[in-house]
Every structure is written in structure tokens, then in C-alpha cells.
Amino acid sequence: MLNELVITEIKLTLGVLWCIFFHRLFGPIAPSSHEFMGIPYPVANNLPDIDSLFDQKIDQLIKKDFGSADSLSQPKVGQLLVLFHKTSKIKKKSLWFGHVKDDLLQDPSVWELWRINVNCRPVPPEKLPADTALMHDKGVQLSRQSFEETLMTIYEKIDSKKDHIPPITTLDVSPFPYEIEVDPKSPKKPPPPPDDESWGNYIKKMLD
């Protein structure tokens, strides 16, 4: 059974992924929107392959990084890597214990890369003391603020950096192949304690 911590991060991560992909689907789509904590983010309807990919990768992330028993009591961090390729043929890189080989990150066919850090705070027990409940509410507001600021960062980067996009030669919804890797090989710093004032700055930096 998923706890509140994981459910919140599923919704937040899904929103970030959709915000990135919505602006990288250059063909005709049926636009719509969803919300996370009252903050709208764009989605495209009737794209089951992308929906399925998001579900699959988020499920992998949860099982790998947030599925252990200490997820209830310790801050946890996971990572997703989103890559867009120039060509229709993606070279499959050999994996080692689930990690992406370094050469994937240096692949010249990759024209855009997004690194998403997913950070989960521990959820206090059901019977909350007043100070713990206050800390929990503060954490929820930090997640909401982080999500909003992350979306704004994505919008800013996408609007200001367009020269690197390869020529679009088809009317396909997604003219460029893409990949989502779970926990690629890269150093990750553990998140600060949930009551630390630096937590807001930490979770705000979801994009590398």
C-alpha cells in the first residue's frame, strides 16, 4: 500500500514529466490540463504510449528508491533522466545494475537532456503531535511551492532555448525518439532533514 509521501511524489513527478513532454510533442495533439495541489500543468490526451511509459518509469522509481520500510521515516531521493534523440534509431547502451553507462550521457544523438531529482520527505504517523503536524503542513506547502517553481523553470528554459531543436520533418506527434532512465549513474546527495530550512531550496532544484 502506498503511503501519502509516495502518492504525493507520484503526482508531482507526473506533472513535471508531462510539462516537459507537452512542449516536445511537435505534431498535432489534443491539449488538456491536470492539477497538482491546485497548480495546473499541461497534458496531451489520447497518447496511451506516453501515459504507459510514465506509469512504468514512475513505478520503477518507487520500487527502487521509495519502496523500503524506512521510506516512512527517512528522506529519500531518486532520479529520472529524460533524453530526446535526433535520429529514429536509439543505440541501446549496456546497463550495469540498472545504471546508465556514461556514454549515453555523451551520446551525440541526444539533443536535449533533463535530469529530474525526486525527493520524498518522511510522513509522520497518523496520530500527530501538534509540532509534527505543523512540520508536515509546512512540508506540503514546500512541495507545492517547489512544483510551481519547477514548472516555471521548465517554461523559461523551453521558451528561451530553441536553437538546438533539430529540423522537424514529419507530422508525427513525437518526431524525435525519447527515453526515460531511472536512477542513471551519477552522484546524488541525500536530502536534508524535513524540518531543515534548506529543504525548500533543495527540492526546488529538480532540474539539472
BELCORTA-V106773 format. One record per helix or strand of 3 or more residues. SS is the DSSP state (H for helix, E for strand). FROM is the first residue (numbers start at 1). TO is the last residue. If there is no record, write none. Layout:
ss->(SS	SS)
from->(FROM	FROM)
to->(TO	TO)
This chain:
ss->(H	E	E	H	H	E	H	E	H	E	H)
from->(4	30	39	48	69	76	102	110	130	178	199)
to->(22	36	45	66	72	85	105	120	160	182	204)
